Amino acid sequence: MTKTELEIHEGDWATLGTAAGEIRRVVFIEEQQVPLEEEWDGRDPDCRHFLALAGGHPVGTARLLPDAHIGRVAVLAEARGLGIGAALMRAAIEAARRHGHPAVELAAQTHALAFYEHLGFQAVGDEFLEAGILHRNMRLPLRG
């Protein structure tokens, strides 16, 4: 895949939810064994959603909650390591900036801390368990 084949779409759950939900089902529920009731938290209709398409096929997703938390960042296994997660994060960060948020926050799985640090996030607080997976809160101040 080349970078020119990657598209990031932004929209609501009604528009992007079918494809985004399938990616999250595969990554979180199947791969990571996240319980259904934790993954489907009822907050999706209130969020901005981001869908990555590679060669026209959905391969990644993320969401931005109204309080500027980024979450549910997921990339299908066959598309990992190609910069798709970073592209999704940049789109969510820019959307938060457009909406006037002073910062964005997220709860990162600890194995992904370096990925988020590379994007400028800083870890805050102690590690905690969420859905049986170690996480740590992270924050990125937005400027300009």
C-alpha positions in Angstrom: 0.0 0.0 0.0 1.2 3.5 -0.8 0.3 6.6 1.1 -1.8 7.9 -1.8 -4.1 4.9 -1.4 -5.0 5.9 2.2 -8.1 8.0 2.9 -9.5 9.1 6.2 -13.2 9.8 6.3 -14.8 11.8 9.2 -18.5 11.4 10.0 -21.1 10.3 12.5 -22.0 6.8 13.7 -25.0 6.6 11.3 -22.6 7.1 8.3 -19.5 5.3 9.4 -20.7 2.9 12.1 -21.2 -0.2 10.0 -17.6 -0.3 8.8 -16.1 1.1 12.0 -18.1 -1.3 14.2 -16.8 -4.3 12.2 -13.2 -3.2 12.6 -13.7 -2.8 16.3 -15.5 -6.2 16.6 -12.5 -7.9 15.0 -9.8 -6.0 16.9 -11.2 -5.6 20.3 -13.8 -8.3 20.7 -12.1 -11.1 18.7 -8.4 -10.4 19.1 -8.3 -8.7 22.5 -11.3 -10.5 24.1 -12.9 -7.3 25.3 -16.4 -8.1 26.6 -19.2 -7.0 24.3 -20.8 -4.7 27.0 -17.5 -2.9 27.5 -16.9 -2.3 23.8 -20.5 -1.2 23.0 -20.8 1.5 25.6 -23.6 3.4 24.0 -21.5 6.5 23.4 -21.0 6.1 19.6 -24.0 8.2 18.5 -22.5 11.2 20.4 -19.0 10.9 18.9 -17.2 12.0 15.7 -15.9 8.9 13.9 -12.9 8.4 11.7 -12.6 5.6 9.2 -9.4 4.7 7.3 -9.7 3.2 3.9 -6.7 1.6 2.1 -7.3 0.9 -1.5 -11.0 1.6 -0.9 -11.3 -1.0 1.9 -12.0 -0.1 5.6 -8.9 -1.0 7.7 -8.9 1.3 10.7 -11.1 3.5 12.9 -11.1 5.9 15.9 -13.6 8.1 17.7 -13.6 11.5 19.3 -15.9 11.9 22.3 -17.6 15.3 22.9 -15.2 15.9 25.9 -12.1 15.5 23.5 -11.2 12.0 24.6 -9.9 9.9 21.6 -10.8 6.2 21.8 -11.4 3.0 20.1 -8.4 3.4 17.9 -8.2 0.1 15.9 -6.4 -1.1 12.8 -6.9 -4.5 11.3 -3.9 -6.8 11.7 -3.1 -6.9 8.0 -2.8 -3.1 7.8 -0.7 -2.5 10.9 2.7 -0.8 10.6 1.7 1.3 7.6 1.0 4.6 9.4 -2.8 4.2 9.5 -3.1 4.6 13.3 -1.0 7.8 13.1 -3.2 9.1 10.3 -6.4 8.4 12.3 -4.9 10.1 15.3 -3.9 13.2 13.4 -7.5 13.4 12.0 -9.0 13.1 15.5 -6.6 15.7 16.9 -7.3 18.1 14.1 -11.1 17.7 14.7 -10.6 18.4 18.4 -8.6 21.5 17.5 -11.3 22.7 15.1 -13.9 22.3 17.9 -11.8 24.5 20.2 -10.7 21.9 22.7 -7.5 23.0 24.6 -6.3 19.4 24.8 -7.1 15.8 23.9 -6.8 12.9 26.2 -6.9 9.1 25.8 -6.5 5.9 27.8 -3.7 4.0 26.0 -3.0 0.3 26.2 0.4 0.2 27.8 2.0 -1.6 24.9 1.0 1.4 22.7 2.5 4.1 24.9 5.4 4.8 22.6 3.1 5.1 19.6 1.2 7.9 21.4 4.3 9.5 22.8 5.6 9.8 19.2 2.5 11.8 18.4 3.3 14.2 21.3 1.1 12.7 24.1 2.4 12.5 27.6 1.4 9.8 30.1 -0.3 11.0 33.3 -1.2 9.0 36.4 -0.7 5.4 37.2 -1.5 2.3 35.1 -5.0 0.8 35.5 -7.0 -2.2 34.2 -9.7 -1.6 31.6 -11.4 -4.6 30.0 -8.6 -6.8 31.5 -5.9 -4.8 29.7 -3.4 -2.5 31.3 -3.9 1.2 30.3 -2.5 4.6 31.2 -4.0 8.0 30.7 -2.3 10.3 28.2 -2.8 14.0 27.3 -1.8 16.3 24.4 -2.2 20.0 24.8 -3.4 21.7 21.6 -1.8 24.9 20.4 -2.8 27.2 17.6 
